[in-house]
Amino acid sequence: MTQHNNAPHADTPNDPWADIRPYADHEVADVLERLSRDSELLDALTRFRLPRMAKWAPPLARALAGHAVRREVKGVTSVREFQMRIASYMVRMIRTTTDAFDVSGLDKLDDDGAYLFIGNHRDISLDPAFVNYALYEAGRDTVRIAIGDNLLKKPYVTDLMRLNKSFIVPRSARGKRAMLAAYQQLSSYIRHSITEDNHSIWMAQREGRAKNGIDRTDPAIIKMLIMAKRHAERDMVFGDAIAELKLVPVSISYEYDPCDVQKAQELHDIAHQGSYAKSEFEDIRSIVAGITGSKGRVQLKFGTPVGADMATPDEVAAEIDRQVIGGYRLFPSHYLALEALGESPELVARKAITRQDRERFKARLASVPEALRPYWLEQYANPVKHKAGRLSL
């Protein structure tokens, strides 16, 4: 697998993205050393892997965790080597938590080209992880991943994400001027990555996961993407600025979402109380649940680059939606949810549903608290309606 790691040194004046970009190879050893001694990371690991020892002998548990971390990353001196360690865990995760992982469309894209992959967003960490694994399996370079700073509450989380080629999307900047400067920096970094570094990027089509199963692109993201070009060239042609980024829609489909009950709880609380209060470590728990939970079948579909014949951000967003929804795979779980809500799926879909599909769906639904079931079912039924053009958005 080829590896482009052209991020300049953070201590040089020609690194305008030092505070948001992924770590470069020369930074890896120091970051790993810091992580192996980070008490918050070690405590989190021991709570997960050694809960009894963490409770009764925390210093010993922490020491064991630190030793395990140092052993795991021994000899790792580059981003590629770090990701190769992750790849083995990814193989195990796919083997133990999915029934199948199918990829299509990647063969239509240039092997050595850099693309801006914009995808639907269902799982915090797995959506880009599956994209990376598909690229890795095809012998291509992995992507740089856009991640919101709202997920980076702990320094060790920031370090881990930036080691894995994540760059930071500002969501907590205060004030219009600060937000504008932050998005200008982000826009220039993304454009530089594609056009100068020849390094692909993955980002979600909107802020946050689609909790209700409806995938829609936020046109504000398209406006952000062209900010740097507009700033540099006053006579910028919109369609050319879009085509230059080689924007490729990506559609990921999960037969079952390990976080579906938690999403249903959020939708329920918003509907009944007007808001949802997220707990302190909820995002971390969602990441763990997504990785370890049963997903059934998973499909990843790469689309085709958006061309220069676009005139507005809304047109680009509509084209991304067209490709994402068109590439979305409907599984028996989606049709069975529609059926449970009192609507009859089309005959061809009903014929494809096996007895095992029905039993699995019934068992999962039975584990959902009664009050959450309508919201749980809508998550799975909405993609069917969306694909058929029966959603009023």
Buried (B, 14 or more C-beta within 10 A) or exposed (E): BEEBBEBBEBEEEEBEBBEBBBBBBEBBEEBBEEBBEBEEBBBBBBBEEBEEBBEEBBEEBBEBBBEBBBEEBEEBEBBBBBBEEBBEEBEEBBEEBBEEBEBBBBEEBEEEEBBBBBBBBBBBBBBBBBBBBBBBBEEBBBBBBBBBBBBBEBEBBBBBBBBBBBBBBBBEBEEEEEBEEBBBBBBBBBBBBBBEBBBBBBBBBBEEBBBBBBBBBBBEBBBBBBBBBBEEEEEBEBBEBBBBBBBBBBBBBBBBBBBBBBBBBBBBBEEEEEEBEEEEEEBBEBBBBBBEBEBBBBBBBBBEBBEEEBEEBEBBBBBBBEBBBEBBBBBBBBBBBBBBBEEEBEEEBEEEBEEEBEEBBEEBBEEBEEEBBBBBBBBBBBBBBBBEEEBEE
